[in-house]
Amino acid sequence: MYPILLAIHSLVRWLVVITLILSIFRAYTGWRNRKTFSQKDESLLRMTVGVAQLQMLIGIVLYFVSPLVRYFFGHLSKAIKLREIRFFGLEHSTMMITSVILITIGAGLSAKRTDDAQRFRTIAIWFTIAFIILFFSIPWQFSPFTHRPLFRSF
């Protein structure tokens, strides 16, 4: 079960990154150019939130079956000093949950705005902050301490 969940989690990561980048791009463009918040913007917003929350759900399940996390909690005093183990046992999950919460809050706050420019502005700000946290919390192939492959096979 663990390898399958890990592969799915790795694949869905790309959906989160792509939808988040598209949402941020459309938000800044809409805000700057005073565009109307369209049905396409609403659909992209919902897709971004949905994919991010799905990824978080998969991540939470993965967290409870991960051998790295099991080792982290089983050997806490030793594991906290090991960068890669600490990253997956503590840092990655904390920052990713924070990122998804920010995405969810940003989407919720934008829905309460009546002015289209304010909707775009709210999404742009909240999603950008979430993206920065998310980007630096993903174990990219080029990460210095916690590198993982860009694509995992099943």
C-alpha positions as a Python dict, from the first residue, in 0.01 Angstrom:
ca = {
    (1, 'M'): (0, 0, 0),
    (2, 'Y'): (281, 242, 88),
    (3, 'P'): (453, 235, -256),
    (4, 'I'): (122, 289, -437),
    (5, 'L'): (22, 579, -212),
    (6, 'L'): (368, 731, -251),
    (7, 'A'): (345, 712, -632),
    (8, 'I'): (-5, 867, -630),
    (9, 'H'): (111, 1139, -389),
    (10, 'S'): (405, 1214, -617),
    (11, 'L'): (179, 1233, -924),
    (12, 'V'): (-87, 1452, -761),
    (13, 'R'): (192, 1691, -655),
    (14, 'W'): (216, 1797, -1018),
    (15, 'L'): (-156, 1867, -1036),
    (16, 'V'): (-128, 2086, -727),
    (17, 'V'): (172, 2276, -862),
    (18, 'I'): (18, 2325, -1208),
    (19, 'T'): (-327, 2435, -1087),
    (20, 'L'): (-172, 2663, -825),
    (21, 'I'): (57, 2830, -1079),
    (22, 'L'): (-234, 2875, -1321),
    (23, 'S'): (-452, 3020, -1044),
    (24, 'I'): (-180, 3261, -937),
    (25, 'F'): (-114, 3368, -1295),
    (26, 'R'): (-485, 3428, -1365),
    (27, 'A'): (-525, 3609, -1032),
    (28, 'Y'): (-238, 3851, -1095),
    (29, 'T'): (-351, 3905, -1455),
    (30, 'G'): (-711, 3964, -1350),
    (31, 'W'): (-611, 4194, -1066),
    (32, 'R'): (-368, 4400, -1276),
    (33, 'N'): (-594, 4425, -1582),
    (34, 'R'): (-920, 4472, -1390),
    (35, 'K'): (-1079, 4169, -1554),
    (36, 'T'): (-1415, 4019, -1469),
    (37, 'F'): (-1401, 3713, -1245),
    (38, 'S'): (-1536, 3454, -1487),
    (39, 'Q'): (-1679, 3106, -1456),
    (40, 'K'): (-1343, 2979, -1585),
    (41, 'D'): (-1169, 3155, -1293),
    (42, 'E'): (-1420, 3004, -1050),
    (43, 'S'): (-1367, 2655, -1195),
    (44, 'L'): (-988, 2688, -1174),
    (45, 'L'): (-1017, 2813, -817),
    (46, 'R'): (-1232, 2516, -715),
    (47, 'M'): (-1004, 2273, -897),
    (48, 'T'): (-697, 2416, -723),
    (49, 'V'): (-857, 2390, -380),
    (50, 'G'): (-991, 2041, -451),
    (51, 'V'): (-662, 1905, -580),
    (52, 'A'): (-471, 2060, -288),
    (53, 'Q'): (-713, 1911, -35),
    (54, 'L'): (-702, 1572, -208),
    (55, 'Q'): (-322, 1582, -195),
    (56, 'M'): (-337, 1666, 175),
    (57, 'L'): (-572, 1374, 239),
    (58, 'I'): (-342, 1134, 53),
    (59, 'G'): (-48, 1282, 243),
    (60, 'I'): (-215, 1230, 580),
    (61, 'V'): (-287, 865, 499),
    (62, 'L'): (69, 827, 372),
    (63, 'Y'): (200, 986, 691),
    (64, 'F'): (46, 711, 903),
    (65, 'V'): (183, 425, 692),
    (66, 'S'): (528, 571, 616),
    (67, 'P'): (829, 379, 749),
    (68, 'L'): (1021, 709, 772),
    (69, 'V'): (755, 859, 996),
    (70, 'R'): (737, 541, 1204),
    (71, 'Y'): (1113, 559, 1254),
    (72, 'F'): (1086, 930, 1338),
    (73, 'F'): (841, 870, 1621),
    (74, 'G'): (1006, 547, 1735),
    (75, 'H'): (1349, 710, 1768),
    (76, 'L'): (1255, 1073, 1822),
    (77, 'S'): (1567, 1191, 2006),
    (78, 'K'): (1795, 1042, 1740),
    (79, 'A'): (1567, 1106, 1440),
    (80, 'I'): (1520, 1477, 1512),
    (81, 'K'): (1891, 1523, 1439),
    (82, 'L'): (1871, 1347, 1102),
    (83, 'R'): (1772, 1603, 838),
    (84, 'E'): (1586, 1371, 599),
    (85, 'I'): (1396, 1185, 872),
    (86, 'R'): (1303, 1512, 1047),
    (87, 'F'): (1192, 1659, 714),
    (88, 'F'): (939, 1382, 649),
    (89, 'G'): (843, 1327, 1012),
    (90, 'L'): (782, 1690, 1097),
    (91, 'E'): (868, 1966, 851),
    (92, 'H'): (709, 1846, 525),
    (93, 'S'): (373, 1760, 676),
    (94, 'T'): (351, 2076, 887),
    (95, 'M'): (435, 2308, 601),
    (96, 'M'): (213, 2130, 350),
    (97, 'I'): (-87, 2137, 581),
    (98, 'T'): (-17, 2507, 638),
    (99, 'S'): (-4, 2562, 262),
    (100, 'V'): (-337, 2385, 201),
    (101, 'I'): (-497, 2581, 485),
    (102, 'L'): (-377, 2906, 326),
    (103, 'I'): (-516, 2798, -13),
    (104, 'T'): (-850, 2712, 147),
    (105, 'I'): (-866, 3038, 344),
    (106, 'G'): (-769, 3241, 37),
    (107, 'A'): (-1042, 3078, -170),
    (108, 'G'): (-1298, 3132, 105),
    (109, 'L'): (-1205, 3496, 151),
    (110, 'S'): (-1214, 3560, -222),
    (111, 'A'): (-1570, 3425, -238),
    (112, 'K'): (-1677, 3691, 12),
    (113, 'R'): (-1541, 3976, -200),
    (114, 'T'): (-1792, 4154, -419),
    (115, 'D'): (-1541, 4340, -636),
    (116, 'D'): (-1368, 4126, -901),
    (117, 'A'): (-1033, 4303, -856),
    (118, 'Q'): (-1050, 4229, -484),
    (119, 'R'): (-1130, 3863, -553),
    (120, 'F'): (-828, 3836, -780),
    (121, 'R'): (-610, 4027, -530),
    (122, 'T'): (-712, 3797, -244),
    (123, 'I'): (-637, 3485, -445),
    (124, 'A'): (-307, 3628, -570),
    (125, 'I'): (-179, 3710, -223),
    (126, 'W'): (-296, 3399, -35),
    (127, 'F'): (-208, 3153, -312),
    (128, 'T'): (137, 3309, -364),
    (129, 'I'): (221, 3272, 5),
    (130, 'A'): (91, 2914, -4),
    (131, 'F'): (293, 2839, -318),
    (132, 'I'): (617, 2966, -165),
    (133, 'I'): (568, 2746, 141),
    (134, 'L'): (463, 2452, -75),
    (135, 'F'): (750, 2489, -321),
    (136, 'F'): (1018, 2488, -51),
    (137, 'S'): (855, 2197, 130),
    (138, 'I'): (845, 1959, -166),
    (139, 'P'): (1136, 1712, -171),
    (140, 'W'): (1248, 1805, -522),
    (141, 'Q'): (1515, 1615, -709),
    (142, 'F'): (1740, 1920, -673),
    (143, 'S'): (1681, 1968, -297),
    (144, 'P'): (2010, 1956, -108),
    (145, 'F'): (1902, 1731, 181),
    (146, 'T'): (1581, 1553, 84),
    (147, 'H'): (1590, 1491, -288),
    (148, 'R'): (1339, 1256, -442),
    (149, 'P'): (1263, 1169, -805),
    (150, 'L'): (1042, 1403, -1007),
    (151, 'F'): (819, 1110, -1104),
    (152, 'R'): (768, 784, -917),
    (153, 'S'): (654, 469, -1091),
    (154, 'F'): (382, 242, -957),
}
